[in-house]
């Protein structure tokens, strides 16, 4: 039985990577946008053919009164 977070089994990580690599490129981008939105970013998915590398654009909160415009590029590499 694991006694610390460093000793936790990694089977779930392997399964997550396997599922991420099975996604289509567009599904992967949409999943990444979903995760970033959960962290407070306000993003619009703009990826696709001819997107010139930008997959999402929007704003990221920096403080309660300040935000920044962001452009996001998602990358998925083979393991």
N, C-alpha and C positions, 0 to 999 in steps of 0.2 A: 504494500500500500504506500502511495507517495506521502512523503512527510513535508515537502515544500513545493511551491509552484515550479521550481526548476526541475523537479523530479517527476512531474506529471507525464502520463503517457502521451505520445504525440500522434496517436492514431487519428484523432479528430483533425489535426492539421493536415495530414496526408489526404484525408477524405475531402477536406475543403479545397485543397489545391487541385485534386482530381476533378471535382465538380466545376471549379472556375475554368479549368482548361477545356472542359466539355462544352462550355457556353459558346454561342456564336459571338463574333466580335461586337456586334451591336448590343447583345444581351449583356456582355461583360461591361461595356461602357455604361449602360443603363443601371446596372447593379452598383457600379462605382459612384455614379451620381446619387443614387439612393442613399448609400452610406455617407457620402459627404453632406447630403441634406440633413441626415440624422445628427450631424455635428454642427448644424446651424448655418451652413452655407445655403444661399439662395441661388440655385443653378438651373440653367436651361440646357438640355442636351442638344448639341448642334453637330455631333459627329456624323460621320458617314463618308461616302465617296466625295472627294474634293474638299474635305474640311480643312486642309492644309495643316493638319496636326492638332487643331483645337477640337476637343471633344465636348466641352461644356464651358459656358461662360455665365458669369453672375457676380454676386457680391459675397464677401466673407466678413463677418463681424470681427472687429479688432478690439472693441470696447463697447460699453452701452451706448455711446454716442458717435462712434467712428467705425466706418467700414471701408473696405477696399474692393475695387473691381478686380476680378480674377478670371483668368483663362486657364482651363485645366486640360492636360493631355494625359490620357490613360495609356499605360503600356502593360502588355502581358507577354512574358517571355516563357519559352519552353523550359521545363525544369532541368 
